[in-house]
């Protein structure tokens, strides 16, 4: 019964202008809508209520909220047909119940607020007919700042319901046409990020989201550049002025940068003490073979990496001091292809990477407890996975649409959707949650 | 046992404190070819030198190893003398400048310049110099021996398969393999620098086996001493 209602509600989405910001995604390949691929009954259904015209709150707030909740992949989104009056002075709980809605989100002016003043976001439990949670915020005038404020509110709504925050207030760095770009996971806010060198490759976020590291192609070499996003100031990591210096990755406490430095003797993993701005330590000892792509466990005690010590590149792990190096996912029956691009999950329980199957890279996730490897993709070339802070979404590069672009997959539901629909995007790096505002502009 | 090895490796990279506060060095510009007026003379001199050098490659290679300034000076003097002699002969034998040996932009004879730039190729995901490419490197050794001021850069490249990042390491390994060969055969290590382009600079944009084979290569570029 509920399923039927959901599908009926979907028809509303198709009405031009009903949800303008979602049109492109709804029409995109793989942009599967709620109620079709999901198992009903496993997730709460939610309606984001229309904003009363008299409230003088931009309707974009509602559409951004609804899209964020949808993209969290933790809800079934129920969109009320316009003929159903779901909100008068208060939400029409009876009408919402008839729609099969468990939860309703309302955006109203905060009590006593002047027009254009603070707003309140309420989470209603439709069955009990009561407000479960509420928060007030002041909306910035518009643009990027408005979107970020609403994204943060969305993430808080997700936390109210599920216990862990959403990922709307994040951004993804990537490389296209040799330059660095950023885009939010809702495919908005796409902008260039000034960077030294061209191409600039392998961007990595500091855990506080304030700075990035990347490989810069300059005539004199392939140095690693540390860049402060707010000020734009840059520095070269000591010891990376010569040779090839790739795959930087900050430690979870942000104090250390792991990276690979290659020269005539092979490519090895080193640590640079960012906090003290000194001291480069070598962790691996290659002789004409490569060790690269370090990725930290969330507790900072271990580093997984790629090594060619046994031939083709495969996944290894070691302690953060370089001791105890061992193969992690090397012996895998049926899969002997190259393994690359590992990234340790935020919950520490798995490592995502890409591995060639029949010469074509596909995304895999290794469960560290069982050492079981799960293949996530199978269509087109799929490379360079990067975890969202919620540990259940991955962004990656895929050629499935015929051009190389970024996609996001929810590992719980298997839902995939494209972002950055222009071709050539690669090497994505998902940011931590944006809890600061210095780079909001 | 292994753990001990890693620890023994210790801190290796040179510590350059406070480099963080400095912006990366601006891109140096490539010096344009100069001294066009001496080109004809130099062509004659260079080809003569190359002929002589390939005849006595072994001894020249040994001298290059020694890399002695005095030796370089005397070679330059010898070149100048040959230049004079050859230019006189050139005027006598070929009144038209069109018949003079063709010059490359590098100031080397085209044949030498081409041989020096001749790329070598690699098997998929491999960085070993193949036996078929060794004569190409030997030819470069002869030219480099004959022109002791020449310095080169070897740029390692990969095909489009494999990850962007791994290919940077692989390209570095390919460039390093060619350098190791040249140095093992007498070239001073200081005259060769290496760089990796990974798969960022394909020669052939195709997606065929042929294109991939062409793109798995080392490029050789003269960085110093030409002209």
Contacts between the chains, C-beta under 8 A, distances in Angstrom:
chain1	res1	chain2	res2	distance
A	178	B	200	7.7
A	196	B	23	7.5
A	196	B	24	5.0
A	197	B	24	7.3
A	199	B	200	5.9
A	201	B	164	6.4
A	201	B	165	7.3
A	201	B	168	7.6
A	202	B	164	7.7
A	202	B	165	5.9
A	215	B	168	7.5
A	216	B	24	6.5
A	217	B	197	7.9
A	217	B	200	7.1
A	218	B	24	6.2
A	218	B	25	7.5
A	218	B	27	5.7
A	219	B	27	4.9
A	219	B	28	5.8
A	219	B	30	7.9
A	220	B	25	6.3
A	220	B	27	7.5
A	220	B	28	6.6
A	221	B	195	6.9
A	222	B	168	7.1
A	222	B	195	7.4
A	222	B	196	6.9
A	223	B	24	6.1
A	225	B	24	6.2
A	226	B	20	6.2
A	233	B	23	7.7
A	234	B	23	5.2
A	234	B	24	6.5
A	235	B	19	6.4
A	235	B	20	3.5
A	235	B	21	5.7
A	235	B	22	6.0
A	235	B	23	7.2
A	236	B	19	5.8
A	236	B	20	7.5
A	236	B	22	6.9
A	236	B	24	5.1
A	237	B	19	7.6
A	237	B	20	7.4
A	238	B	13	7.2
A	238	B	14	7.6
A	238	B	15	6.2
A	238	B	16	3.9
A	238	B	17	7.2
A	238	B	19	4.6
A	238	B	20	7.5
A	239	B	13	3.4
A	239	B	14	6.2
A	239	B	15	7.6
A	239	B	16	6.8
A	241	B	16	7.7
A	241	B	19	8.0
A	243	B	172	7.0
A	244	B	168	5.3
A	244	B	169	6.8
A	244	B	171	7.5
A	244	B	172	4.5
A	244	B	195	7.5
A	244	B	196	4.5
A	246	B	165	5.4
A	246	B	168	5.0
A	246	B	169	6.8
A	247	B	165	5.2
A	260	B	169	6.8
A	261	B	13	6.9
A	262	B	168	7.3
A	262	B	169	5.2
A	262	B	172	4.1
A	262	B	173	7.5
A	262	B	196	7.0
A	263	B	172	7.1
A	263	B	176	7.3
A	263	B	194	7.8
A	264	B	176	4.3
A	264	B	179	6.3
A	264	B	180	7.1
A	264	B	194	6.5
A	265	B	176	7.7
A	266	B	173	7.1
A	266	B	176	8.0
A	267	B	169	4.2
A	267	B	172	6.3
A	267	B	173	7.4
A	270	B	12	8.0
A	270	B	13	6.2
A	277	B	17	6.8
A	277	B	18	6.2
A	277	B	20	4.8
A	277	B	21	8.0
A	278	B	15	5.8
A	278	B	17	4.9
A	278	B	18	7.9
A	279	B	11	6.9
A	279	B	15	6.1
A	280	B	11	6.4
A	280	B	12	7.7
A	280	B	13	4.0
A	280	B	14	8.0
A	280	B	15	6.4
A	281	B	10	7.9
A	281	B	11	5.0
A	282	B	9	5.1
A	282	B	10	7.0
A	282	B	11	6.6
A	282	B	12	4.5
A	282	B	13	6.9
A	283	B	6	6.6
A	284	B	6	6.9
A	285	B	5	6.0
A	285	B	6	6.1
A	285	B	9	4.8
A	288	B	127	7.7
A	288	B	173	6.8
A	288	B	176	7.6
A	289	B	173	7.9
A	290	B	166	7.2
A	290	B	169	4.1
A	290	B	170	7.2
A	290	B	173	6.8
A	292	B	165	6.4
A	292	B	166	6.6
A	292	B	169	5.3
A	293	B	165	6.1
A	293	B	166	7.6
A	306	B	166	6.7
A	308	B	169	7.9
A	312	B	125	6.4
A	313	B	163	7.9
A	313	B	166	5.3
A	318	B	6	7.9
A	321	B	7	7.6
A	322	B	3	7.9
A	322	B	6	4.1
A	322	B	7	7.0
A	322	B	9	7.7
A	323	B	2	8.0
A	323	B	3	4.0
A	323	B	6	6.0
A	323	B	7	7.0
A	324	B	3	6.3
A	325	B	2	6.3
A	325	B	6	7.1
A	338	B	125	7.4
A	338	B	162	6.1
A	338	B	163	7.4
A	338	B	166	7.0
A	340	B	162	7.3
A	340	B	163	3.8
A	340	B	165	6.8
A	340	B	166	5.0
A	341	B	163	5.6
A	341	B	165	7.0
A	354	B	163	7.0
A	359	B	161	7.0
A	361	B	163	7.2
A	383	B	163	6.3
A	383	B	164	8.0
A	384	B	163	7.0
A	384	B	164	7.5
A	426	B	164	6.2
A	427	B	164	6.1
A	427	B	165	7.6
